[in-house]
Amino acid sequence: MVTGPPAAGKSSWIKAHAKADDIVIDLDLMALAMAGPGADHHAHGDVLMRVVHRARFAALNEAYQHLDKVDVYVIHTQPSAKARAKYKRLDARIVTIDPGRDIVMQRVKAMRQPEMERVVTRWYNARRGQSHDAMPQASRRW
């Protein structure tokens, strides 16, 4: 499971580590695949996102049945305690990508919708007081 704030480089990390026959469950990529031609890469409507979330849930459940055959990479920006417990039961490796709040905010301002700044703030606020197993990334070069 790969976690981190929006625009941290989670998808880039997976691109650098996953093999062609691995399974990658990335909500942004799923939404883009299900959206119409010319859709924005990160801005999607409520109806599309409802469909994408259901598809993601189904994909996760199916992928978990094949962990003995393939590696499964799951991007989960802010997993709940229940989700973290499930990843632990599945013996998942949890990778946190966090290049730092300043870099993330800079990327969000340049590449994402303004409301993503609230998501970034929530992510960092939730991390206060937790152990920081982050993998600091100053850039997207691996």
C-alpha positions as CSV (number, residue, x, y, z in Angstrom):
1,M,0.0,0.0,0.0
2,V,1.4,3.4,-1.0
3,T,0.2,6.4,1.0
4,G,1.0,10.0,1.1
5,P,-0.6,13.4,0.5
6,P,-1.9,14.4,-2.9
7,A,0.9,15.3,-5.3
8,A,3.5,13.6,-3.2
9,G,4.6,11.2,-6.0
10,K,2.7,8.0,-5.1
11,S,1.9,7.1,-8.7
12,S,5.5,8.0,-9.8
13,W,6.9,5.7,-7.0
14,I,4.7,2.8,-8.3
15,K,5.8,3.5,-11.9
16,A,9.4,3.1,-10.7
17,H,8.8,-0.1,-8.8
18,A,5.9,-2.1,-10.3
19,K,6.4,-4.6,-13.1
20,A,4.1,-5.0,-16.1
21,D,2.3,-8.0,-14.7
22,D,1.7,-6.4,-11.3
23,I,-1.7,-5.0,-10.4
24,V,-2.0,-1.3,-9.7
25,I,-5.1,0.1,-8.1
26,D,-4.9,3.9,-8.4
27,L,-8.2,5.8,-8.0
28,D,-7.0,8.7,-10.2
29,L,-6.0,6.4,-13.1
30,M,-9.3,4.5,-12.7
31,A,-11.3,7.7,-12.8
32,L,-9.4,8.9,-15.9
33,A,-10.0,5.5,-17.6
34,M,-13.7,5.7,-16.9
35,A,-14.1,9.4,-17.8
36,G,-15.0,10.7,-21.2
37,P,-12.4,11.9,-23.7
38,G,-10.5,15.0,-22.7
39,A,-11.4,14.7,-19.0
40,D,-9.2,16.5,-16.5
41,H,-6.7,14.1,-14.8
42,H,-7.7,15.0,-11.3
43,A,-11.1,16.7,-11.4
44,H,-14.1,14.4,-11.7
45,G,-17.8,14.7,-11.0
46,D,-19.7,13.0,-8.1
47,V,-21.4,10.4,-10.2
48,L,-18.2,9.3,-11.9
49,M,-16.5,9.1,-8.6
50,R,-19.3,6.9,-7.1
51,V,-18.8,4.5,-10.0
52,V,-15.0,4.6,-9.6
53,H,-15.2,3.9,-5.8
54,R,-17.4,0.9,-6.4
55,A,-15.0,-0.4,-9.1
56,R,-12.0,0.2,-6.8
57,F,-13.7,-1.8,-4.0
58,A,-14.4,-4.7,-6.4
59,A,-10.9,-4.5,-7.8
60,L,-9.4,-4.6,-4.3
61,N,-11.4,-7.6,-3.3
62,E,-10.5,-9.5,-6.4
63,A,-6.8,-8.5,-6.3
64,Y,-6.5,-9.7,-2.7
65,Q,-7.4,-13.2,-3.9
66,H,-4.3,-13.3,-6.0
67,L,-1.6,-12.0,-3.7
68,D,0.2,-15.4,-3.9
69,K,0.6,-14.9,-7.7
70,V,1.2,-11.2,-8.3
71,D,2.2,-8.1,-6.5
72,V,-0.6,-5.6,-5.8
73,Y,0.1,-1.9,-5.5
74,V,-2.7,0.1,-3.9
75,I,-2.7,3.9,-3.6
76,H,-4.5,4.9,-0.5
77,T,-4.0,8.5,0.4
78,Q,-5.6,8.5,3.9
79,P,-6.5,5.0,5.0
80,S,-8.7,4.7,8.0
81,A,-7.7,2.6,11.1
82,K,-10.0,-0.2,9.7
83,A,-8.2,-0.1,6.3
84,R,-4.8,-0.1,8.0
85,A,-5.8,-3.1,10.0
86,K,-6.9,-4.9,6.9
87,Y,-3.5,-4.1,5.2
88,K,-1.8,-5.5,8.3
89,R,-3.9,-8.7,8.1
90,L,-2.8,-9.0,4.5
91,D,0.8,-8.6,5.6
92,A,1.1,-5.6,3.3
93,R,4.1,-3.4,3.1
94,I,3.1,0.2,3.7
95,V,5.2,2.8,1.9
96,T,4.7,6.5,2.8
97,I,5.7,9.0,0.2
98,D,6.2,12.4,1.7
99,P,8.5,15.0,0.1
100,G,7.4,17.5,2.7
101,R,4.5,19.9,3.1
102,D,6.1,22.8,1.3
103,I,6.9,20.7,-1.8
104,V,3.4,19.1,-1.8
105,M,1.6,22.4,-1.5
106,Q,3.8,23.8,-4.3
107,R,2.8,20.8,-6.5
108,V,-0.9,21.1,-5.6
109,K,-0.9,24.8,-6.5
110,A,0.7,24.1,-9.8
111,M,-1.1,20.9,-10.8
112,R,-4.3,20.4,-8.8
113,Q,-7.6,22.0,-8.0
114,P,-7.6,24.5,-5.0
115,E,-9.7,22.2,-2.8
116,M,-6.8,19.7,-2.8
117,E,-5.0,22.1,-0.4
118,R,-7.6,21.1,2.3
119,V,-6.9,17.4,1.6
120,V,-3.1,18.1,2.1
121,T,-3.8,19.9,5.3
122,R,-6.0,17.1,6.6
123,W,-3.3,14.5,5.7
124,Y,-0.5,16.4,7.6
125,N,-2.8,17.1,10.5
126,A,-3.7,13.4,10.8
127,R,0.0,12.5,10.8
128,R,0.8,14.7,13.9
129,G,2.0,12.6,16.7
130,Q,2.4,9.5,14.6
131,S,5.7,7.8,13.8
132,H,7.0,9.1,10.5
133,D,7.9,6.2,8.4
134,A,8.0,8.6,5.4
135,M,10.3,8.2,2.4
136,P,11.3,11.8,1.8
137,Q,11.4,12.7,-1.9
138,A,12.7,16.1,-2.9
139,S,11.8,15.4,-6.5
140,R,10.1,12.8,-8.7
141,R,13.4,11.4,-9.8
142,W,14.0,7.9,-8.4
